[in-house]
Amino acid sequence: MSLETLSGQSEKAYALLKEDADKILKLIEVQMTNLTMPQCPLYEEVLDTQMFGLSREIDFAVRLNLVSEENGKALLDRLEKQLTQLHEATLKQK
Amino acid sequence: MSLETLSGQSEKAYALLKEDADKILKLIEVQMTNLTMPQCPLYEEVLDTQMFGLSREIDFAVRLNLVSEENGKALLDRLEKQLTQLHEATLKQK
């Protein structure tokens, strides 16, 4: 595969992964805003399942050499940090 | 992206997805063999989560134009059929 086409596919793959990470953040934000209990087990389950799905996507992209392991890990870490911040902000408001 | 390189990446993507589907089947087979109760909620949960992970991978591959929607769906359908057969065979033995 030429460098040029690989980099095109890589960019697309990375953009899709970022989009999916943002969707998870939005989903959790909506749940946080509308649920009275962020300690609800259902919330934890939804989050765990979504994070697992995203980590499978990232792993798949890494195995296809579309995304580096480092960038994939950074993407997951950033989402986790954003979720923690969101969680803390919501707890303070209630 | 040239047709040739796209087809190479497609083959690799499809092979990885098939590999992951087989891993789920093996995992469930091991669970079936070692658990006395395939009706166990934990078993259902593991299966649901694994299937969700695979469906996210397939969806990602489809969005990258590496796998056709039809082939992606066929892959999931086949795994579901195999799991049903495995489930039925195990229930008969017990």
N, CA and C atoms of all chains as a GROMACS GRO file, in nm:
protein
  564
    1MET      N    1   0.085  -0.119   0.000
    1MET     CA    2   0.000   0.000   0.000
    1MET      C    3   0.089   0.124   0.000
    2SER      N    4   0.063   0.219  -0.088
    2SER     CA    5   0.147   0.337  -0.093
    2SER      C    6   0.126   0.422   0.033
    3LEU      N    7   0.225   0.502   0.065
    3LEU     CA    8   0.217   0.584   0.186
    3LEU      C    9   0.097   0.679   0.180
    4GLU      N   10   0.074   0.729   0.058
    4GLU     CA   11  -0.031   0.830   0.044
    4GLU      C   12  -0.170   0.773   0.074
    5THR      N   13  -0.201   0.657   0.013
    5THR     CA   14  -0.333   0.600   0.034
    5THR      C   15  -0.348   0.551   0.178
    6LEU      N   16  -0.238   0.496   0.234
    6LEU     CA   17  -0.244   0.449   0.372
    6LEU      C   18  -0.276   0.566   0.464
    7SER      N   19  -0.213   0.680   0.437
    7SER     CA   20  -0.236   0.795   0.525
    7SER      C   21  -0.380   0.846   0.510
    8GLY      N   22  -0.437   0.836   0.388
    8GLY     CA   23  -0.577   0.875   0.369
    8GLY      C   24  -0.671   0.787   0.450
    9GLN      N   25  -0.651   0.656   0.442
    9GLN     CA   26  -0.734   0.562   0.518
    9GLN      C   27  -0.714   0.583   0.669
   10SER      N   28  -0.590   0.609   0.708
   10SER     CA   29  -0.559   0.630   0.849
   10SER      C   30  -0.634   0.750   0.903
   11GLU      N   31  -0.631   0.858   0.826
   11GLU     CA   32  -0.701   0.979   0.871
   11GLU      C   33  -0.850   0.954   0.887
   12LYS      N   34  -0.907   0.881   0.791
   12LYS     CA   35  -1.049   0.850   0.796
   12LYS      C   36  -1.079   0.762   0.918
   13ALA      N   37  -0.992   0.662   0.940
   13ALA     CA   38  -1.012   0.571   1.053
   13ALA      C   39  -1.007   0.648   1.184
   14TYR      N   40  -0.908   0.736   1.196
   14TYR     CA   41  -0.892   0.812   1.320
   14TYR      C   42  -1.011   0.907   1.341
   15ALA      N   43  -1.057   0.968   1.233
   15ALA     CA   44  -1.171   1.059   1.243
   15ALA      C   45  -1.296   0.983   1.289
   16LEU      N   46  -1.316   0.862   1.234
   16LEU     CA   47  -1.431   0.782   1.274
   16LEU      C   48  -1.424   0.744   1.422
   17LEU      N   49  -1.305   0.710   1.468
   17LEU     CA   50  -1.288   0.670   1.608
   17LEU      C   51  -1.315   0.788   1.701
   18LYS      N   52  -1.266   0.905   1.662
   18LYS     CA   53  -1.290   1.025   1.743
   18LYS      C   54  -1.440   1.056   1.749
   19GLU      N   55  -1.506   1.039   1.634
   19GLU     CA   56  -1.649   1.062   1.624
   19GLU      C   57  -1.723   0.968   1.721
   20ASP      N   58  -1.680   0.841   1.723
   20ASP     CA   59  -1.745   0.743   1.810
   20ASP      C   60  -1.720   0.775   1.958
   21ALA      N   61  -1.599   0.820   1.988
   21ALA     CA   62  -1.568   0.858   2.126
   21ALA      C   63  -1.657   0.974   2.169
   22ASP      N   64  -1.674   1.072   2.079
   22ASP     CA   65  -1.760   1.187   2.109
   22ASP      C   66  -1.904   1.144   2.131
   23LYS      N   67  -1.949   1.046   2.052
   23LYS     CA   68  -2.086   0.996   2.068
   23LYS      C   69  -2.106   0.937   2.207
   24ILE      N   70  -2.006   0.863   2.254
   24ILE     CA   71  -2.017   0.803   2.387
   24ILE      C   72  -2.027   0.913   2.492
   25LEU      N   73  -1.943   1.014   2.477
   25LEU     CA   74  -1.943   1.126   2.572
   25LEU      C   75  -2.081   1.194   2.575
   26LYS      N   76  -2.138   1.216   2.456
   26LYS     CA   77  -2.271   1.279   2.445
   26LYS      C   78  -2.377   1.191   2.512
   27LEU      N   79  -2.370   1.061   2.482
   27LEU     CA   80  -2.467   0.966   2.538
   27LEU      C   81  -2.464   0.970   2.690
   28ILE      N   82  -2.343   0.971   2.745
   28ILE     CA   83  -2.329   0.970   2.891
   28ILE      C   84  -2.374   1.104   2.948
   29GLU      N   85  -2.347   1.211   2.874
   29GLU     CA   86  -2.389   1.344   2.918
   29GLU      C   87  -2.542   1.349   2.927
   30VAL      N   88  -2.610   1.297   2.828
   30VAL     CA   89  -2.756   1.294   2.828
   30VAL      C   90  -2.806   1.211   2.947
   31GLN      N   91  -2.742   1.098   2.968
   31GLN     CA   92  -2.782   1.012   3.081
   31GLN      C   93  -2.764   1.084   3.213
   32MET      N   94  -2.651   1.152   3.226
   32MET     CA   95  -2.619   1.226   3.349
   32MET      C   96  -2.723   1.333   3.376
   33THR      N   97  -2.760   1.405   3.270
   33THR     CA   98  -2.852   1.516   3.286
   33THR      C   99  -2.992   1.466   3.322
   34ASN      N  100  -3.029   1.351   3.269
   34ASN     CA  101  -3.166   1.305   3.285
   34ASN      C  102  -3.189   1.203   3.396
   35LEU      N  103  -3.082   1.146   3.446
   35LEU     CA  104  -3.098   1.050   3.554
   35LEU      C  105  -3.071   1.120   3.686
   36THR      N  106  -3.146   1.082   3.786
   36THR     CA  107  -3.120   1.142   3.916
   36THR      C  108  -3.002   1.072   3.984
   37MET      N  109  -2.973   0.946   3.942
   37MET     CA  110  -2.867   0.872   4.008
   37MET      C  111  -2.757   0.826   3.912
   38PRO      N  112  -2.646   0.900   3.906
   38PRO     CA  113  -2.536   0.853   3.820
   38PRO      C  114  -2.470   0.727   3.878
   39GLN      N  115  -2.507   0.690   4.002
   39GLN     CA  116  -2.454   0.566   4.061
   39GLN      C  117  -2.535   0.445   4.016
   40CYS      N  118  -2.639   0.471   3.938
   40CYS     CA  119  -2.726   0.365   3.888
   40CYS      C  120  -2.646   0.256   3.815
   41PRO      N  121  -2.669   0.128   3.849
   41PRO     CA  122  -2.593   0.021   3.784
   41PRO      C  123  -2.614   0.016   3.633
   42LEU      N  124  -2.733   0.056   3.588
   42LEU     CA  125  -2.762   0.056   3.445
   42LEU      C  126  -2.668   0.152   3.373
   43TYR      N  127  -2.644   0.267   3.435
   43TYR     CA  128  -2.552   0.366   3.378
   43TYR      C  129  -2.412   0.308   3.362
   44GLU      N  130  -2.365   0.241   3.467
   44GLU     CA  131  -2.232   0.179   3.463
   44GLU      C  132  -2.224   0.077   3.351
   45GLU      N  133  -2.332   0.000   3.336
   45GLU     CA  134  -2.333  -0.107   3.237
   45GLU      C  135  -2.328  -0.050   3.096
   46VAL      N  136  -2.408   0.053   3.071
   46VAL     CA  137  -2.409   0.118   2.940
   46VAL      C  138  -2.269   0.171   2.909
   47LEU      N  139  -2.210   0.238   3.007
   47LEU     CA  140  -2.077   0.296   2.987
   47LEU      C  141  -1.974   0.186   2.958
   48ASP      N  142  -1.973   0.081   3.038
   48ASP     CA  143  -1.877  -0.027   3.018
   48ASP      C  144  -1.891  -0.089   2.880
   49THR      N  145  -2.016  -0.112   2.839
   49THR     CA  146  -2.039  -0.174   2.708
   49THR      C  147  -1.991  -0.083   2.597
   50GLN      N  148  -2.023   0.046   2.608
   50GLN     CA  149  -1.982   0.142   2.506
   50GLN      C  150  -1.830   0.151   2.498
   51MET      N  151  -1.764   0.156   2.614
   51MET     CA  152  -1.618   0.165   2.617
   51MET      C  153  -1.556   0.039   2.557
   52PHE      N  154  -1.616  -0.076   2.586
   52PHE     CA  155  -1.567  -0.200   2.529
   52PHE      C  156  -1.579  -0.197   2.376
   53GLY      N  157  -1.694  -0.151   2.327
   53GLY     CA  158  -1.715  -0.141   2.182
   53GLY      C  159  -1.610  -0.053   2.117
   54LEU      N  160  -1.585   0.063   2.176
   54LEU     CA  161  -1.486   0.154   2.120
   54LEU      C  162  -1.346   0.093   2.124
   55SER      N  163  -1.314   0.025   2.233
   55SER     CA  164  -1.180  -0.035   2.244
   55SER      C  165  -1.162  -0.146   2.139
   56ARG      N  166  -1.272  -0.217   2.104
   56ARG     CA  167  -1.264  -0.318   1.998
   56ARG      C  168  -1.238  -0.252   1.863
   57GLU      N  169  -1.304  -0.139   1.839
   57GLU     CA  170  -1.283  -0.065   1.714
   57GLU      C  171  -1.139  -0.018   1.702
   58ILE      N  172  -1.088   0.038   1.811
   58ILE     CA  173  -0.952   0.091   1.811
   58ILE      C  174  -0.853  -0.023   1.788
   59ASP      N  175  -0.873  -0.134   1.858
   59ASP     CA  176  -0.786  -0.249   1.844
   59ASP      C  177  -0.785  -0.298   1.699
   60PHE      N  178  -0.902  -0.298   1.640
   60PHE     CA  179  -0.916  -0.341   1.500
   60PHE      C  180  -0.837  -0.247   1.407
   61ALA      N  181  -0.849  -0.117   1.430
   61ALA     CA  182  -0.777  -0.018   1.348
   61ALA      C  183  -0.626  -0.033   1.365
   62VAL      N  184  -0.584  -0.065   1.488
   62VAL     CA  185  -0.440  -0.084   1.514
   62VAL      C  186  -0.390  -0.208   1.440
   63ARG      N  187  -0.468  -0.316   1.444
   63ARG     CA  188  -0.428  -0.438   1.375
   63ARG      C  189  -0.422  -0.420   1.224
   64LEU      N  190  -0.500  -0.326   1.171
   64LEU     CA  191  -0.496  -0.297   1.027
   64LEU      C  192  -0.389  -0.192   0.994
   65ASN      N  193  -0.310  -0.156   1.094
   65ASN     CA  194  -0.206  -0.053   1.078
   65ASN      C  195  -0.262   0.081   1.031
   66LEU      N  196  -0.385   0.111   1.069
   66LEU     CA  197  -0.444   0.239   1.031
   66LEU      C  198  -0.421   0.344   1.139
   67VAL      N  199  -0.409   0.296   1.262
   67VAL     CA  200  -0.389   0.386   1.376
   67VAL      C  201  -0.275   0.326   1.460
   68SER      N  202  -0.186   0.409   1.511
   68SER     CA  203  -0.078   0.357   1.595
   68SER      C  204  -0.132   0.318   1.732
   69GLU      N  205  -0.067   0.222   1.796
   69GLU     CA  206  -0.111   0.180   1.929
   69GLU      C  207  -0.115   0.299   2.024
   70GLU      N  208  -0.015   0.384   2.010
   70GLU     CA  209  -0.003   0.502   2.096
   70GLU      C  210  -0.123   0.596   2.080
   71ASN      N  211  -0.156   0.626   1.953
   71ASN     CA  212  -0.270   0.716   1.928
   71ASN      C  213  -0.402   0.654   1.971
   72GLY      N  214  -0.414   0.524   1.951
   72GLY     CA  215  -0.535   0.455   1.993
   72GLY      C  216  -0.554   0.462   2.143
   73LYS      N  217  -0.445   0.439   2.216
   73LYS     CA  218  -0.450   0.443   2.361
   73LYS      C  219  -0.482   0.585   2.409
   74ALA      N  220  -0.420   0.684   2.343
   74ALA     CA  221  -0.442   0.824   2.381
   74ALA      C  222  -0.588   0.862   2.365
   75LEU      N  223  -0.650   0.810   2.259
   75LEU     CA  224  -0.790   0.841   2.232
   75LEU      C  225  -0.880   0.787   2.344
   76LEU      N  226  -0.854   0.663   2.385
   76LEU     CA  227  -0.932   0.603   2.494
   76LEU      C  228  -0.908   0.676   2.626
   77ASP      N  229  -0.780   0.708   2.652
   77ASP     CA  230  -0.746   0.777   2.777
   77ASP      C  231  -0.815   0.912   2.786
   78ARG      N  232  -0.816   0.984   2.673
   78ARG     CA  233  -0.878   1.116   2.674
   78ARG      C  234  -1.028   1.106   2.703
   79LEU      N  235  -1.093   1.008   2.640
   79LEU     CA  236  -1.236   0.989   2.666
   79LEU      C  237  -1.260   0.957   2.813
   80GLU      N  238  -1.174   0.870   2.870
   80GLU     CA  239  -1.192   0.835   3.011
   80GLU      C  240  -1.178   0.957   3.101
   81LYS      N  241  -1.082   1.042   3.069
   81LYS     CA  242  -1.064   1.165   3.148
   81LYS      C  243  -1.186   1.256   3.136
   82GLN      N  244  -1.237   1.271   3.013
   82GLN     CA  245  -1.354   1.356   2.990
   82GLN      C  246  -1.475   1.303   3.068
   83LEU      N  247  -1.488   1.170   3.071
   83LEU     CA  248  -1.600   1.110   3.142
   83LEU      C  249  -1.589   1.132   3.293
   84THR      N  250  -1.466   1.122   3.343
   84THR     CA  251  -1.446   1.146   3.487
   84THR      C  252  -1.482   1.290   3.522
   85GLN      N  253  -1.436   1.384   3.438
   85GLN     CA  254  -1.468   1.525   3.462
   85GLN      C  255  -1.620   1.549   3.460
   86LEU      N  256  -1.685   1.489   3.362
   86LEU     CA  257  -1.830   1.502   3.349
   86LEU      C  258  -1.900   1.448   3.472
   87HIS      N  259  -1.851   1.331   3.517
   87HIS     CA  260  -1.908   1.265   3.634
   87HIS      C  261  -1.896   1.354   3.758
   88GLU      N  262  -1.776   1.408   3.776
   88GLU     CA  263  -1.752   1.493   3.893
   88GLU      C  264  -1.835   1.621   3.888
   89ALA      N  265  -1.843   1.681   3.770
   89ALA     CA  266  -1.920   1.804   3.754
   89ALA      C  267  -2.068   1.780   3.786
   90THR      N  268  -2.120   1.666   3.741
   90THR     CA  269  -2.261   1.635   3.766
   90THR      C  270  -2.287   1.609   3.912
   91LEU      N  271  -2.193   1.539   3.978
   91LEU     CA  272  -2.212   1.509   4.120
   91LEU      C  273  -2.214   1.637   4.202
   92LYS      N  274  -2.131   1.734   4.164
   92LYS     CA  275  -2.125   1.861   4.236
   92LYS      C  276  -2.256   1.938   4.226
   93GLN      N  277  -2.318   1.931   4.107
   93GLN     CA  278  -2.442   2.006   4.084
   93GLN      C  279  -2.559   1.952   4.164
   94LYS      N  280  -2.555   1.823   4.197
   94LYS     CA  281  -2.673   1.760   4.260
   94LYS      C  282  -2.670   1.770   4.413
   95MET      N  283  -0.780   0.572  -0.348
   95MET     CA  284  -0.712   0.446  -0.319
   95MET      C  285  -0.728   0.352  -0.438
   96SER      N  286  -0.618   0.291  -0.484
   96SER     CA  287  -0.629   0.204  -0.600
   96SER      C  288  -0.707   0.078  -0.563
   97LEU      N  289  -0.764   0.015  -0.665
   97LEU     CA  290  -0.846  -0.104  -0.641
   97LEU      C  291  -0.763  -0.214  -0.574
   98GLU      N  292  -0.638  -0.223  -0.616
   98GLU     CA  293  -0.552  -0.331  -0.566
   98GLU      C  294  -0.524  -0.319  -0.416
   99THR      N  295  -0.483  -0.200  -0.375
   99THR     CA  296  -0.451  -0.183  -0.233
   99THR      C  297  -0.577  -0.191  -0.148
  100LEU      N  298  -0.689  -0.137  -0.202
  100LEU     CA  299  -0.814  -0.144  -0.127
  100LEU      C  300  -0.853  -0.290  -0.106
  101SER      N  301  -0.834  -0.371  -0.210
  101SER     CA  302  -0.873  -0.511  -0.196
  101SER      C  303  -0.782  -0.583  -0.097
  102GLY      N  304  -0.653  -0.545  -0.093
  102GLY     CA  305  -0.562  -0.604   0.006
  102GLY      C  306  -0.605  -0.573   0.148
  103GLN      N  307  -0.636  -0.446   0.173
  103GLN     CA  308  -0.682  -0.405   0.307
  103GLN      C  309  -0.815  -0.471   0.341
  104SER      N  310  -0.901  -0.483   0.240
  104SER     CA  311  -1.032  -0.545   0.260
  104SER      C  312  -1.016  -0.690   0.304
  105GLU      N  313  -0.929  -0.762   0.234
  105GLU     CA  314  -0.907  -0.902   0.269
  105GLU      C  315  -0.857  -0.916   0.412
  106LYS      N  316  -0.764  -0.828   0.447
  106LYS     CA  317  -0.708  -0.833   0.582
  106LYS      C  318  -0.817  -0.801   0.686
  107ALA      N  319  -0.898  -0.698   0.656
  107ALA     CA  320  -1.005  -0.660   0.748
  107ALA      C  321  -1.104  -0.775   0.767
  108TYR      N  322  -1.140  -0.838   0.656
  108TYR     CA  323  -1.237  -0.946   0.663
  108TYR      C  324  -1.180  -1.065   0.740
  109ALA      N  325  -1.053  -1.094   0.716
  109ALA     CA  326  -0.988  -1.205   0.787
  109ALA      C  327  -0.984  -1.179   0.937
  110LEU      N  328  -0.955  -1.055   0.975
  110LEU     CA  329  -0.952  -1.019   1.118
  110LEU      C  330  -1.089  -1.035   1.181
  111LEU      N  331  -1.192  -0.993   1.109
  111LEU     CA  332  -1.329  -1.002   1.162
  111LEU      C  333  -1.370  -1.148   1.180
  112LYS      N  334  -1.334  -1.231   1.082
  112LYS     CA  335  -1.367  -1.374   1.092
  112LYS      C  336  -1.294  -1.436   1.211
  113GLU      N  337  -1.170  -1.396   1.228
  113GLU     CA  338  -1.088  -1.443   1.340
  113GLU      C  339  -1.157  -1.406   1.473
  114ASP      N  340  -1.206  -1.284   1.482
  114ASP     CA  341  -1.271  -1.238   1.605
  114ASP      C  342  -1.402  -1.312   1.628
  115ALA      N  343  -1.475  -1.339   1.520
  115ALA     CA  344  -1.600  -1.414   1.534
  115ALA      C  345  -1.568  -1.555   1.586
  116ASP      N  346  -1.464  -1.616   1.532
  116ASP     CA  347  -1.425  -1.750   1.578
  116ASP      C  348  -1.384  -1.750   1.725
  117LYS      N  349  -1.316  -1.643   1.766
  117LYS     CA  350  -1.275  -1.632   1.907
  117LYS      C  351  -1.397  -1.630   1.999
  118ILE      N  352  -1.502  -1.558   1.957
  118ILE     CA  353  -1.624  -1.552   2.038
  118ILE      C  354  -1.685  -1.691   2.048
  119LEU      N  355  -1.690  -1.759   1.935
  119LEU     CA  356  -1.746  -1.895   1.933
  119LEU      C  357  -1.669  -1.987   2.028
  120LYS      N  358  -1.536  -1.980   2.023
  120LYS     CA  359  -1.451  -2.062   2.112
  120LYS      C  360  -1.477  -2.028   2.258
  121LEU      N  361  -1.482  -1.897   2.287
  121LEU     CA  362  -1.504  -1.852   2.424
  121LEU      C  363  -1.636  -1.907   2.478
  122ILE      N  364  -1.739  -1.900   2.395
  122ILE     CA  365  -1.871  -1.947   2.439
  122ILE      C  366  -1.871  -2.100   2.453
  123GLU      N  367  -1.797  -2.166   2.364
  123GLU     CA  368  -1.785  -2.311   2.371
  123GLU      C  369  -1.722  -2.352   2.504
  124VAL      N  370  -1.615  -2.284   2.542
  124VAL     CA  371  -1.547  -2.312   2.668
  124VAL      C  372  -1.642  -2.289   2.786
  125GLN      N  373  -1.717  -2.179   2.778
  125GLN     CA  374  -1.812  -2.148   2.886
  125GLN      C  375  -1.919  -2.257   2.896
  126MET      N  376  -1.969  -2.297   2.781
  126MET     CA  377  -2.073  -2.401   2.776
  126MET      C  378  -2.023  -2.531   2.837
  127THR      N  379  -1.902  -2.567   2.804
  127THR     CA  380  -1.847  -2.694   2.850
  127THR      C  381  -1.823  -2.692   3.000
  128ASN      N  382  -1.785  -2.575   3.052
  128ASN     CA  383  -1.744  -2.569   3.191
  128ASN      C  384  -1.850  -2.518   3.288
  129LEU      N  385  -1.955  -2.462   3.234
  129LEU     CA  386  -2.062  -2.415   3.323
  129LEU      C  387  -2.172  -2.518   3.326
  130THR      N  388  -2.232  -2.535   3.442
  130THR     CA  389  -2.344  -2.628   3.448
  130THR      C  390  -2.472  -2.563   3.398
  131MET      N  391  -2.475  -2.430   3.400
  131MET     CA  392  -2.597  -2.362   3.360
  131MET      C  393  -2.576  -2.262   3.246
  132PRO      N  394  -2.606  -2.302   3.122
  132PRO     CA  395  -2.595  -2.204   3.013
  132PRO      C  396  -2.702  -2.096   3.023
  133GLN      N  397  -2.800  -2.114   3.113
  133GLN     CA  398  -2.902  -2.010   3.132
  133GLN      C  399  -2.850  -1.901   3.226
  134CYS      N  400  -2.731  -1.920   3.278
  134CYS     CA  401  -2.670  -1.825   3.370
  134CYS      C  402  -2.669  -1.683   3.311
  135PRO      N  403  -2.714  -1.584   3.388
  135PRO     CA  404  -2.717  -1.445   3.337
  135PRO      C  405  -2.578  -1.394   3.298
  136LEU      N  406  -2.475  -1.442   3.370
  136LEU     CA  407  -2.339  -1.398   3.340
  136LEU      C  408  -2.301  -1.440   3.199
  137TYR      N  409  -2.341  -1.562   3.163
  137TYR     CA  410  -2.313  -1.612   3.028
  137TYR      C  411  -2.379  -1.523   2.923
  138GLU      N  412  -2.504  -1.489   2.944
  138GLU     CA  413  -2.577  -1.402   2.852
  138GLU      C  414  -2.507  -1.267   2.837
  139GLU      N  415  -2.461  -1.218   2.951
  139GLU     CA  416  -2.399  -1.086   2.951
  139GLU      C  417  -2.267  -1.087   2.872
  140VAL      N  418  -2.186  -1.191   2.896
  140VAL     CA  419  -2.060  -1.204   2.824
  140VAL      C  420  -2.087  -1.211   2.674
  141LEU      N  421  -2.184  -1.293   2.638
  141LEU     CA  422  -2.217  -1.311   2.496
  141LEU      C  423  -2.264  -1.179   2.435
  142ASP      N  424  -2.356  -1.111   2.501
  142ASP     CA  425  -2.407  -0.983   2.450
  142ASP      C  426  -2.294  -0.883   2.430
  143THR      N  427  -2.206  -0.874   2.529
  143THR     CA  428  -2.097  -0.778   2.521
  143THR      C  429  -2.003  -0.812   2.405
  144GLN      N  430  -1.971  -0.941   2.393
  144GLN     CA  431  -1.882  -0.983   2.284
  144GLN      C  432  -1.945  -0.956   2.148
  145MET      N  433  -2.073  -0.986   2.135
  145MET     CA  434  -2.142  -0.963   2.007
  145MET      C  435  -2.147  -0.814   1.975
  146PHE      N  436  -2.169  -0.735   2.078
  146PHE     CA  437  -2.170  -0.589   2.058
  146PHE      C  438  -2.033  -0.541   2.008
  147GLY      N  439  -1.926  -0.592   2.071
  147GLY     CA  440  -1.791  -0.555   2.030
  147GLY      C  441  -1.766  -0.589   1.885
  148LEU      N  442  -1.804  -0.710   1.845
  148LEU     CA  443  -1.783  -0.753   1.706
  148LEU      C  444  -1.866  -0.668   1.610
  149SER      N  445  -1.990  -0.636   1.649
  149SER     CA  446  -2.074  -0.557   1.560
  149SER      C  447  -2.017  -0.416   1.543
  150ARG      N  448  -1.951  -0.363   1.648
  150ARG     CA  449  -1.885  -0.232   1.635
  150ARG      C  450  -1.767  -0.240   1.538
  151GLU      N  451  -1.691  -0.348   1.547
  151GLU     CA  452  -1.578  -0.368   1.454
  151GLU      C  453  -1.626  -0.376   1.310
  152ILE      N  454  -1.732  -0.454   1.289
  152ILE     CA  455  -1.785  -0.472   1.154
  152ILE      C  456  -1.837  -0.340   1.100
  153ASP      N  457  -1.910  -0.268   1.182
  153ASP     CA  458  -1.964  -0.139   1.143
  153ASP      C  459  -1.851  -0.042   1.104
  154PHE      N  460  -1.745  -0.047   1.182
  154PHE     CA  461  -1.628   0.038   1.155
  154PHE      C  462  -1.566   0.002   1.019
  155ALA      N  463  -1.551  -0.128   0.992
  155ALA     CA  464  -1.494  -0.175   0.865
  155ALA      C  465  -1.584  -0.135   0.747
  156VAL      N  466  -1.716  -0.138   0.770
  156VAL     CA  467  -1.810  -0.099   0.664
  156VAL      C  468  -1.796   0.050   0.635
  157ARG      N  469  -1.786   0.130   0.742
  157ARG     CA  470  -1.773   0.275   0.724
  157ARG      C  471  -1.642   0.313   0.655
  158LEU      N  472  -1.540   0.228   0.668
  158LEU     CA  473  -1.412   0.253   0.600
  158LEU      C  474  -1.412   0.192   0.459
  159ASN      N  475  -1.528   0.142   0.416
  159ASN     CA  476  -1.540   0.076   0.285
  159ASN      C  477  -1.446  -0.043   0.268
  160LEU      N  478  -1.414  -0.109   0.377
  160LEU     CA  479  -1.325  -0.225   0.369
  160LEU      C  480  -1.407  -0.354   0.355
  161VAL      N  481  -1.527  -0.352   0.408
  161VAL     CA  482  -1.616  -0.469   0.403
  161VAL      C  483  -1.753  -0.418   0.360
  162SER      N  484  -1.821  -0.492   0.272
  162SER     CA  485  -1.955  -0.449   0.230
  162SER      C  486  -2.055  -0.474   0.344
  163GLU      N  487  -2.161  -0.396   0.345
  163GLU     CA  488  -2.263  -0.413   0.449
  163GLU      C  489  -2.317  -0.555   0.449
  164GLU      N  490  -2.334  -0.607   0.326
  164GLU     CA  491  -2.388  -0.742   0.308
  164GLU      C  492  -2.296  -0.847   0.373
  165ASN      N  493  -2.168  -0.838   0.342
  165ASN     CA  494  -2.073  -0.936   0.398
  165ASN      C  495  -2.062  -0.923   0.549
  166GLY      N  496  -2.067  -0.799   0.597
  166GLY     CA  497  -2.059  -0.777   0.741
  166GLY      C  498  -2.178  -0.840   0.812
  167LYS      N  499  -2.295  -0.821   0.754
  167LYS     CA  500  -2.417  -0.877   0.813
  167LYS      C  501  -2.412  -1.030   0.809
  168ALA      N  502  -2.364  -1.083   0.697
  168ALA     CA  503  -2.355  -1.229   0.681
  168ALA      C  504  -2.264  -1.290   0.788
  169LEU      N  505  -2.156  -1.219   0.815
  169LEU     CA  506  -2.060  -1.268   0.915
  169LEU      C  507  -2.125  -1.278   1.054
  170LEU      N  508  -2.199  -1.173   1.090
  170LEU     CA  509  -2.268  -1.172   1.220
  170LEU      C  510  -2.377  -1.280   1.225
  171ASP      N  511  -2.453  -1.290   1.114
  171ASP     CA  512  -2.561  -1.389   1.108
  171ASP      C  513  -2.507  -1.531   1.124
  172ARG      N  514  -2.395  -1.558   1.057
  172ARG     CA  515  -2.337  -1.693   1.064
  172ARG      C  516  -2.295  -1.725   1.207
  173LEU      N  517  -2.231  -1.627   1.272
  173LEU     CA  518  -2.189  -1.650   1.411
  173LEU      C  519  -2.311  -1.677   1.499
  174GLU      N  520  -2.418  -1.599   1.478
  174GLU     CA  521  -2.538  -1.620   1.559
  174GLU      C  522  -2.596  -1.760   1.541
  175LYS      N  523  -2.595  -1.807   1.416
  175LYS     CA  524  -2.644  -1.943   1.388
  175LYS      C  525  -2.557  -2.047   1.457
  176GLN      N  526  -2.425  -2.029   1.446
  176GLN     CA  527  -2.332  -2.124   1.509
  176GLN      C  528  -2.353  -2.128   1.660
  177LEU      N  529  -2.378  -2.011   1.719
  177LEU     CA  530  -2.399  -2.005   1.864
  177LEU      C  531  -2.528  -2.075   1.904
  178THR      N  532  -2.632  -2.058   1.822
  178THR     CA  533  -2.759  -2.125   1.851
  178THR      C  534  -2.742  -2.276   1.845
  179GLN      N  535  -2.671  -2.323   1.741
  179GLN     CA  536  -2.645  -2.468   1.729
  179GLN      C  537  -2.568  -2.521   1.850
  180LEU      N  538  -2.466  -2.446   1.888
  180LEU     CA  539  -2.384  -2.484   2.002
  180LEU      C  540  -2.469  -2.491   2.129
  181HIS      N  541  -2.553  -2.391   2.146
  181HIS     CA  542  -2.642  -2.383   2.262
  181HIS      C  543  -2.735  -2.504   2.267
  182GLU      N  544  -2.795  -2.535   2.154
  182GLU     CA  545  -2.888  -2.648   2.147
  182GLU      C  546  -2.818  -2.780   2.173
  183ALA      N  547  -2.701  -2.797   2.114
  183ALA     CA  548  -2.626  -2.921   2.131
  183ALA      C  549  -2.588  -2.941   2.278
  184THR      N  550  -2.549  -2.831   2.345
  184THR     CA  551  -2.510  -2.841   2.485
  184THR      C  552  -2.629  -2.873   2.573
  185LEU      N  553  -2.743  -2.812   2.543
  185LEU     CA  554  -2.863  -2.837   2.624
  185LEU      C  555  -2.907  -2.984   2.613
  186LYS      N  556  -2.892  -3.042   2.494
  186LYS     CA  557  -2.929  -3.182   2.473
  186LYS      C  558  -2.842  -3.277   2.554
  187GLN      N  559  -2.714  -3.241   2.563
  187GLN     CA  560  -2.619  -3.328   2.634
  187GLN      C  561  -2.644  -3.331   2.784
  188LYS      N  562  -2.703  -3.222   2.836
  188LYS     CA  563  -2.714  -3.211   2.983
  188LYS      C  564  -2.845  -3.271   3.035
   0.00000   0.00000   0.00000
